[in-house]
Amino acid sequence: MRYTYLGPSGTFTEAALLTVPGALDAARVPATSVPDALERLRNGDADAAMVPIENSVEGGVTATLDAIAAGGADLRIIREVLVPITFVLVARPGVSLEDIRTVSTHTHAWAQVRAWTAANLPGVDYVPGSSTAAAALGLLHENPGYQAAVCSPTVAQQHPELEVLAHNIGDNKNAVTRFVLVARNKPAPAPTGADKTTLVIPLPQDRPGALLDLLEQFSTRGINLSRIESRPTGEFLGSYFFSIDIDGHLYDARVRDALRGIHRVSPGVQYLGSYPRADQRVTAVETLHCEDAFDAARDWVEALFVGGRPEGLKHNI
C-alpha cells in the first residue's frame, strides 16, 4: 500500500494514519493540502489518503468536505480514526513569549487556542498555515514572517531545534479530530453493527420543504443523522449541497431503502462509503426498522401478485 496524508511529517493526520495496520511499514508521502492528497489518490500516485474531516470544537473541515464532494464517484471512505488533540507553542531558541508578535498554524488549530492566546499573547497577529507541522517547520527557514507556531507535541519532539514555550494550550482539553481514510473503487468493509455511511446530497431545488423531503427519507426509516453540514456548490449564490453521516451500513435494508428514496428526490446524490465507527458504538435499531421487518414487508407485497406478475410489466415492484 502507498499512502498519502496532509503533511509534513508530524501532523495529527500522520498520527491518524499510523494507527492503520501496516501503515508504519508502508510508503507514506506527505501532501501539501487536502486537495493535493486527494489528487494524488485520483492520479494513482497513492492507494489511499488520510485526511481530516471533522473536529469536535470547530465542526467540519471545509477543505475536505469540498474536495471529497468534487472528487468523483469513485472515491470511498473505508475507515475513520479519532485522535485526541493537544497543542504546544514553539519558537526558535532564545525567543520568549514577550518577543512574539505573530503566530502561525492551521486555521482549525488556531480556533482551538484563541482563548489561551488572548490571555497569554494579547494583540498577537495570526498567519494561516497549511498544517500545524508546516507552520512549525517554517520557523526553521530564514525570515519565516512569524515568531512562533502552534503544533503537536510530536513535531517538537522530532525537532529539538525548536523550543517549546508552552504546553497543552488548547482551550478545550477534550478536543478530538476525526480523520477518514479514502481510497478509490473499494468495496465497503463488511458491516459490524457499529457503522457509518457518508453521503453528499445536492439540493435540487431551492423551494419550501426541499430539505424536509430529504430528511424524511431517513426519519421514516429510523435512520439517525450523526452529522449534517451545508456547503456552497460554487455554481451560484444559494446553491448548496449537504454533507451527511448516517448511522448504518449500505448492506442494511433500511439504509438501502433510504438511498432509493434520496435518489428519487436528489438524483445527484453521491455515496462516499460505509465503514466501521471508530468509537465502536453499536447502532440501536427499532423493531419496525430491522432487517426482518423489511424482508417481511417485501415478501408480503410479492405475495399480492397472485398467479405471478403480468407479462410486459415495465417496472419491478
Buried (B, 14 or more C-beta within 10 A) or exposed (E): EBBBBBBBBBBBBBBBBBBBEEBEEBEBBBBEBBBBBBBBBBEEBBBBBBBBBBBBBBEBBBBBBBBBBBBEEEBBBBBBBBBEBBBBBBBBEEBEBEEBEBBBBBBBBBBBBEEBBEEBBEEBEBBEBBBBBBBBBBBEEEEBEBBBBBBBBBBBEBBEEBBBBBEEBBBEEEBBBBBBBBBBEBEBBEBEBBBBBBBBBBBBEEEEEEBEBBBBBBEEBBBEBBBBBEBEBEEEEEEBBBBBBBBBBBBBBBBBBBBEBBBEBBEEBBBBBBBBBBEEEEBEBEEEBBEEBBEEEEEEEEEEEEEEEEEEEEEEE
